[in-house]
Amino acid sequence: MSEKVTAKLLKKQKEKVEKLMSVFGTEYNDWLYEQHEKYLKENNDRALEELLKIKEQYS
């Protein structure tokens, strides 16, 4: 990525995404929530494994 991610850049990108989503009838917050849920599901097992390794080190 060539450009540093800033609040201004994120705001600009969010506005573009919201406009595009409005064409398809998608709500930004609904989509964002789904992305968060997907990330949690995909990484939950891996995070649990790492936590268990740490626990074993200190037990």
Backbone as XML, in Angstrom:
<?xml version="1.0"?>
<chain id="A" units="angstrom">
  <residue number="1" name="MET">
    <atom name="N" x="0.857" y="-1.172" z="0.000"/>
    <atom name="CA" x="0.000" y="0.000" z="0.000"/>
    <atom name="C" x="0.898" y="1.228" z="0.000"/>
  </residue>
  <residue number="2" name="SER">
    <atom name="N" x="0.668" y="2.120" z="-0.906"/>
    <atom name="CA" x="1.541" y="3.279" z="-1.047"/>
    <atom name="C" x="1.113" y="4.460" z="-0.191"/>
  </residue>
  <residue number="3" name="GLU">
    <atom name="N" x="-0.144" y="4.519" z="0.146"/>
    <atom name="CA" x="-0.656" y="5.663" z="0.897"/>
    <atom name="C" x="-0.873" y="5.283" z="2.359"/>
  </residue>
  <residue number="4" name="LYS">
    <atom name="N" x="-0.438" y="6.157" z="3.269"/>
    <atom name="CA" x="-0.633" y="5.901" z="4.696"/>
    <atom name="C" x="-2.116" y="6.030" z="5.022"/>
  </residue>
  <residue number="5" name="VAL">
    <atom name="N" x="-2.605" y="5.090" z="5.797"/>
    <atom name="CA" x="-4.021" y="5.095" z="6.176"/>
    <atom name="C" x="-4.228" y="6.142" z="7.268"/>
  </residue>
  <residue number="6" name="THR">
    <atom name="N" x="-5.052" y="7.116" z="6.966"/>
    <atom name="CA" x="-5.378" y="8.185" z="7.906"/>
    <atom name="C" x="-6.892" y="8.234" z="8.093"/>
  </residue>
  <residue number="7" name="ALA">
    <atom name="N" x="-7.325" y="8.957" z="9.113"/>
    <atom name="CA" x="-8.767" y="9.110" z="9.350"/>
    <atom name="C" x="-9.426" y="9.769" z="8.146"/>
  </residue>
  <residue number="8" name="LYS">
    <atom name="N" x="-8.746" y="10.726" z="7.551"/>
    <atom name="CA" x="-9.298" y="11.424" z="6.389"/>
    <atom name="C" x="-9.472" y="10.460" z="5.210"/>
  </residue>
  <residue number="9" name="LEU">
    <atom name="N" x="-8.467" y="9.637" z="4.981"/>
    <atom name="CA" x="-8.531" y="8.665" z="3.892"/>
    <atom name="C" x="-9.645" y="7.655" z="4.140"/>
  </residue>
  <residue number="10" name="LEU">
    <atom name="N" x="-9.747" y="7.178" z="5.375"/>
    <atom name="CA" x="-10.807" y="6.226" z="5.705"/>
    <atom name="C" x="-12.196" y="6.822" z="5.517"/>
  </residue>
  <residue number="11" name="LYS">
    <atom name="N" x="-12.358" y="8.075" z="5.928"/>
    <atom name="CA" x="-13.655" y="8.748" z="5.783"/>
    <atom name="C" x="-14.037" y="8.863" z="4.307"/>
  </residue>
  <residue number="12" name="LYS">
    <atom name="N" x="-13.065" y="9.237" z="3.494"/>
    <atom name="CA" x="-13.297" y="9.386" z="2.055"/>
    <atom name="C" x="-13.691" y="8.045" z="1.431"/>
  </residue>
  <residue number="13" name="GLN">
    <atom name="N" x="-12.958" y="7.005" z="1.825"/>
    <atom name="CA" x="-13.241" y="5.681" z="1.289"/>
    <atom name="C" x="-14.612" y="5.187" z="1.739"/>
  </residue>
  <residue number="14" name="LYS">
    <atom name="N" x="-14.942" y="5.431" z="3.007"/>
    <atom name="CA" x="-16.241" y="5.009" z="3.531"/>
    <atom name="C" x="-17.367" y="5.676" z="2.758"/>
  </residue>
  <residue number="15" name="GLU">
    <atom name="N" x="-17.220" y="6.955" z="2.472"/>
    <atom name="CA" x="-18.249" y="7.681" z="1.719"/>
    <atom name="C" x="-18.444" y="7.065" z="0.337"/>
  </residue>
  <residue number="16" name="LYS">
    <atom name="N" x="-17.374" y="6.703" z="-0.322"/>
    <atom name="CA" x="-17.461" y="6.074" z="-1.642"/>
    <atom name="C" x="-18.164" y="4.725" z="-1.555"/>
  </residue>
  <residue number="17" name="VAL">
    <atom name="N" x="-17.776" y="3.944" z="-0.549"/>
    <atom name="CA" x="-18.372" y="2.618" z="-0.370"/>
    <atom name="C" x="-19.860" y="2.734" z="-0.078"/>
  </residue>
  <residue number="18" name="GLU">
    <atom name="N" x="-20.235" y="3.668" z="0.783"/>
    <atom name="CA" x="-21.656" y="3.858" z="1.111"/>
    <atom name="C" x="-22.458" y="4.243" z="-0.120"/>
  </residue>
  <residue number="19" name="LYS">
    <atom name="N" x="-21.906" y="5.085" z="-0.971"/>
    <atom name="CA" x="-22.611" y="5.466" z="-2.201"/>
    <atom name="C" x="-22.802" y="4.261" z="-3.107"/>
  </residue>
  <residue number="20" name="LEU">
    <atom name="N" x="-21.765" y="3.468" z="-3.255"/>
    <atom name="CA" x="-21.855" y="2.280" z="-4.092"/>
    <atom name="C" x="-22.849" y="1.277" z="-3.509"/>
  </residue>
  <residue number="21" name="MET">
    <atom name="N" x="-22.787" y="1.087" z="-2.207"/>
    <atom name="CA" x="-23.709" y="0.152" z="-1.558"/>
    <atom name="C" x="-25.158" y="0.595" z="-1.701"/>
  </residue>
  <residue number="22" name="SER">
    <atom name="N" x="-25.396" y="1.893" z="-1.712"/>
    <atom name="CA" x="-26.766" y="2.389" z="-1.844"/>
    <atom name="C" x="-27.371" y="1.983" z="-3.185"/>
  </residue>
  <residue number="23" name="VAL">
    <atom name="N" x="-26.527" y="1.837" z="-4.189"/>
    <atom name="CA" x="-26.994" y="1.394" z="-5.508"/>
    <atom name="C" x="-27.566" y="-0.019" z="-5.416"/>
  </residue>
  <residue number="24" name="PHE">
    <atom name="N" x="-26.931" y="-0.846" z="-4.565"/>
    <atom name="CA" x="-27.351" y="-2.240" z="-4.432"/>
    <atom name="C" x="-28.288" y="-2.468" z="-3.257"/>
  </residue>
  <residue number="25" name="GLY">
    <atom name="N" x="-28.629" y="-1.400" z="-2.529"/>
    <atom name="CA" x="-29.542" y="-1.515" z="-1.407"/>
    <atom name="C" x="-28.914" y="-2.142" z="-0.171"/>
  </residue>
  <residue number="26" name="THR">
    <atom name="N" x="-27.603" y="-2.013" z="-0.051"/>
    <atom name="CA" x="-26.892" y="-2.568" z="1.090"/>
    <atom name="C" x="-26.616" y="-1.467" z="2.105"/>
  </residue>
  <residue number="27" name="GLU">
    <atom name="N" x="-26.867" y="-1.756" z="3.371"/>
    <atom name="CA" x="-26.577" y="-0.806" z="4.438"/>
    <atom name="C" x="-25.142" y="-1.010" z="4.904"/>
  </residue>
  <residue number="28" name="TYR">
    <atom name="N" x="-24.403" y="0.070" z="5.011"/>
    <atom name="CA" x="-22.992" y="0.000" z="5.395"/>
    <atom name="C" x="-22.805" y="-0.662" z="6.758"/>
  </residue>
  <residue number="29" name="ASN">
    <atom name="N" x="-23.569" y="-0.248" z="7.751"/>
    <atom name="CA" x="-23.407" y="-0.810" z="9.095"/>
    <atom name="C" x="-23.737" y="-2.294" z="9.142"/>
  </residue>
  <residue number="30" name="ASP">
    <atom name="N" x="-24.726" y="-2.728" z="8.367"/>
    <atom name="CA" x="-25.044" y="-4.159" z="8.300"/>
    <atom name="C" x="-23.879" y="-4.930" z="7.701"/>
  </residue>
  <residue number="31" name="TRP">
    <atom name="N" x="-23.330" y="-4.399" z="6.621"/>
    <atom name="CA" x="-22.195" y="-5.033" z="5.960"/>
    <atom name="C" x="-20.984" y="-5.079" z="6.894"/>
  </residue>
  <residue number="32" name="LEU">
    <atom name="N" x="-20.717" y="-3.978" z="7.588"/>
    <atom name="CA" x="-19.579" y="-3.907" z="8.495"/>
    <atom name="C" x="-19.730" y="-4.911" z="9.629"/>
  </residue>
  <residue number="33" name="TYR">
    <atom name="N" x="-20.923" y="-5.019" z="10.158"/>
    <atom name="CA" x="-21.190" y="-5.992" z="11.211"/>
    <atom name="C" x="-20.903" y="-7.412" z="10.712"/>
  </residue>
  <residue number="34" name="GLU">
    <atom name="N" x="-21.354" y="-7.709" z="9.498"/>
    <atom name="CA" x="-21.108" y="-9.030" z="8.917"/>
    <atom name="C" x="-19.612" y="-9.295" z="8.757"/>
  </residue>
  <residue number="35" name="GLN">
    <atom name="N" x="-18.856" y="-8.257" z="8.378"/>
    <atom name="CA" x="-17.415" y="-8.405" z="8.231"/>
    <atom name="C" x="-16.757" y="-8.694" z="9.585"/>
  </residue>
  <residue number="36" name="HIS">
    <atom name="N" x="-17.213" y="-8.024" z="10.621"/>
    <atom name="CA" x="-16.689" y="-8.272" z="11.962"/>
    <atom name="C" x="-16.993" y="-9.706" z="12.399"/>
  </residue>
  <residue number="37" name="GLU">
    <atom name="N" x="-18.212" y="-10.143" z="12.183"/>
    <atom name="CA" x="-18.610" y="-11.502" z="12.548"/>
    <atom name="C" x="-17.758" y="-12.528" z="11.798"/>
  </residue>
  <residue number="38" name="LYS">
    <atom name="N" x="-17.567" y="-12.304" z="10.520"/>
    <atom name="CA" x="-16.769" y="-13.216" z="9.690"/>
    <atom name="C" x="-15.333" y="-13.284" z="10.215"/>
  </residue>
  <residue number="39" name="TYR">
    <atom name="N" x="-14.748" y="-12.148" z="10.535"/>
    <atom name="CA" x="-13.377" y="-12.108" z="11.038"/>
    <atom name="C" x="-13.265" y="-12.860" z="12.365"/>
  </residue>
  <residue number="40" name="LEU">
    <atom name="N" x="-14.233" y="-12.628" z="13.251"/>
    <atom name="CA" x="-14.217" y="-13.320" z="14.542"/>
    <atom name="C" x="-14.316" y="-14.830" z="14.353"/>
  </residue>
  <residue number="41" name="LYS">
    <atom name="N" x="-15.201" y="-15.280" z="13.493"/>
    <atom name="CA" x="-15.368" y="-16.718" z="13.254"/>
    <atom name="C" x="-14.109" y="-17.320" z="12.650"/>
  </residue>
  <residue number="42" name="GLU">
    <atom name="N" x="-13.495" y="-16.623" z="11.695"/>
    <atom name="CA" x="-12.308" y="-17.139" z="11.021"/>
    <atom name="C" x="-11.082" y="-17.183" z="11.928"/>
  </residue>
  <residue number="43" name="ASN">
    <atom name="N" x="-11.029" y="-16.331" z="12.933"/>
    <atom name="CA" x="-9.824" y="-16.223" z="13.755"/>
    <atom name="C" x="-9.988" y="-16.704" z="15.186"/>
  </residue>
  <residue number="44" name="ASN">
    <atom name="N" x="-11.174" y="-17.075" z="15.577"/>
    <atom name="CA" x="-11.435" y="-17.495" z="16.944"/>
    <atom name="C" x="-10.611" y="-18.721" z="17.332"/>
  </residue>
  <residue number="45" name="ASP">
    <atom name="N" x="-10.608" y="-19.742" z="16.495"/>
    <atom name="CA" x="-9.876" y="-20.971" z="16.815"/>
    <atom name="C" x="-8.376" y="-20.709" z="16.923"/>
  </residue>
  <residue number="46" name="ARG">
    <atom name="N" x="-7.859" y="-19.937" z="16.007"/>
    <atom name="CA" x="-6.434" y="-19.617" z="16.018"/>
    <atom name="C" x="-6.056" y="-18.842" z="17.284"/>
  </residue>
  <residue number="47" name="ALA">
    <atom name="N" x="-6.881" y="-17.888" z="17.667"/>
    <atom name="CA" x="-6.613" y="-17.105" z="18.869"/>
    <atom name="C" x="-6.670" y="-17.993" z="20.112"/>
  </residue>
  <residue number="48" name="LEU">
    <atom name="N" x="-7.620" y="-18.895" z="20.161"/>
    <atom name="CA" x="-7.742" y="-19.809" z="21.292"/>
    <atom name="C" x="-6.502" y="-20.691" z="21.395"/>
  </residue>
  <residue number="49" name="GLU">
    <atom name="N" x="-6.013" y="-21.189" z="20.270"/>
    <atom name="CA" x="-4.793" y="-22.006" z="20.265"/>
    <atom name="C" x="-3.610" y="-21.226" z="20.828"/>
  </residue>
  <residue number="50" name="GLU">
    <atom name="N" x="-3.469" y="-19.990" z="20.423"/>
    <atom name="CA" x="-2.366" y="-19.156" z="20.909"/>
    <atom name="C" x="-2.490" y="-18.902" z="22.411"/>
  </residue>
  <residue number="51" name="LEU">
    <atom name="N" x="-3.700" y="-18.637" z="22.871"/>
    <atom name="CA" x="-3.915" y="-18.420" z="24.300"/>
    <atom name="C" x="-3.596" y="-19.672" z="25.109"/>
  </residue>
  <residue number="52" name="LEU">
    <atom name="N" x="-3.964" y="-20.831" z="24.581"/>
    <atom name="CA" x="-3.663" y="-22.081" z="25.277"/>
    <atom name="C" x="-2.160" y="-22.322" z="25.343"/>
  </residue>
  <residue number="53" name="LYS">
    <atom name="N" x="-1.428" y="-21.977" z="24.291"/>
    <atom name="CA" x="0.041" y="-22.102" z="24.299"/>
    <atom name="C" x="0.640" y="-21.213" z="25.380"/>
  </residue>
  <residue number="54" name="ILE">
    <atom name="N" x="0.145" y="-19.998" z="25.468"/>
    <atom name="CA" x="0.638" y="-19.061" z="26.485"/>
    <atom name="C" x="0.344" y="-19.594" z="27.874"/>
  </residue>
  <residue number="55" name="LYS">
    <atom name="N" x="-0.852" y="-20.132" z="28.059"/>
    <atom name="CA" x="-1.241" y="-20.683" z="29.349"/>
    <atom name="C" x="-0.311" y="-21.818" z="29.753"/>
  </residue>
  <residue number="56" name="GLU">
    <atom name="N" x="0.025" y="-22.689" z="28.783"/>
    <atom name="CA" x="0.916" y="-23.813" z="29.059"/>
    <atom name="C" x="2.299" y="-23.320" z="29.463"/>
  </residue>
  <residue number="57" name="GLN">
    <atom name="N" x="2.765" y="-22.256" z="28.862"/>
    <atom name="CA" x="4.082" y="-21.717" z="29.187"/>
    <atom name="C" x="4.167" y="-21.239" z="30.627"/>
  </residue>
  <residue number="58" name="TYR">
    <atom name="N" x="3.066" y="-20.731" z="31.159"/>
    <atom name="CA" x="3.064" y="-20.171" z="32.494"/>
    <atom name="C" x="2.473" y="-21.105" z="33.542"/>
  </residue>
  <residue number="59" name="SER">
    <atom name="N" x="2.185" y="-22.329" z="33.140"/>
    <atom name="CA" x="1.615" y="-23.296" z="34.097"/>
    <atom name="C" x="2.699" y="-24.192" z="34.661"/>
  </residue>
</chain>
